[in-house]
Amino acid sequence: MNTETNREPTNQEILDILQEECAEVIHAISKCRRFGLDETKSSTESSNRQRLTEEVMDVLAMLDWAVERNILLDDIPDIVEVHFPAKRESVRRYCAYGDSVNA
C-alpha cells in the first residue's frame, strides 16, 4: 500500500524546480539555435519550437506558484507594465550598440 500523500512543496523546492526549469529553457534555446526552430526528433515528433514553448510554460507555471507563495512580489501586473517596456528598450539599445561595435 502506498502511504505517500501529496503535499505542497516548500518554498525552497519551488525555487529549486524554478531553477531547473530555467536550465531546461536554456537547453531548449541551444537546440533551437543549433538545429533550427522547426527541427524535429523522430523519437518525439515535436519540434524544437514546441519543446521550447513547453519549457517556457513550465517556467511560467513555477513563477506563478512563486507569486502565490509570496516568494516573488505579488504586484506583477504593475511591475510588468513598467518593467517590460524598459527591458525591451534596454535590449534595443544594447543591440544597437553591438551593431556599432561589430561594424
N, C-alpha and C positions, 0 to 999 in steps of 0.2 A: 504494500500500500504506500502510495506517495504521500508523505507528510508535509511536503513543501507547500507553503502558501504564497500567493502573490503578495508582494509588499511594495510600497513606494520606495523608489531609490533615494539614497541620501543626496544631499547637495554635492558632496564630493563625487559620487557616482555620476550625477548629471554632468558635472564638469569633465570628468574622465571620458564619458561617452561623447560629449560635445567635441572634445579634443580629437578623439578617434575619428569622428565623422568629418571633421575639418581635414584631417590627414587623408581620408578617403576622397574628399573633393580634390585635394592636391594631386593625388594619384590619377583620378579620372581626367583632370585637366592635362596632365602629362600625356596620357593616352590620346586625347584629342589632338594635341599639338604634334605628337609623333606620327600618328596614323590617320588623322582627319576625323572630323565630326561624324561622318556617316559610315565609317568603317565598322563592320560587324564581325564578331567572332562566331564561327559556325556552332560552337558549343552553347552559346547563349541566345543567338539570334536577335540581340538587342544592340543598337548602335552605340558608339561612344557618346553621342549626344544624349541618348536615352539614359545611359548609365550615369553621366554627369548630372542630368536633371534629377535622377533618383537620389544621388548623393547630396545634392544641394537641398532637396526636400527633407532629407534626414537631418541636415544641419538646422534648417528652419524649424523642424519639429522640436529639436533639442533646445533651440533658442527660445521657443515659445514656452517650453517647460521651465527654462531658467527664469523667464519673466514671471511665470506663475508662482514660482517658489521664492521670488524676490532675490534671486542671485543677481539678476540684472534689474536696472531701473524699470519701473512699470509705465513710465510715460513715453513709451516707444513712439506712438504716433506723433507726438510733439517733437521728439528728437529727430525722427525721420524727416519731418518737414523742413528742418534746418540742416541736419547733417548730410542728407543725401545730395542736395544741390551743391553744398560746399565741397563734398568729396568729389563729385563729378568735375567741378571747376578745378580743383586741385590736380586731378588726373589730367585734365586737358592742358593745364599749364605745364605739368611735368612732361607730357608727350610732346608739346611744342618745344620745350627746352631740349629734349632728346633729339628732335629733328635738327636743331641748330648745332648741337654738339657732334652729331654723326655726319653732318654735311661735308 
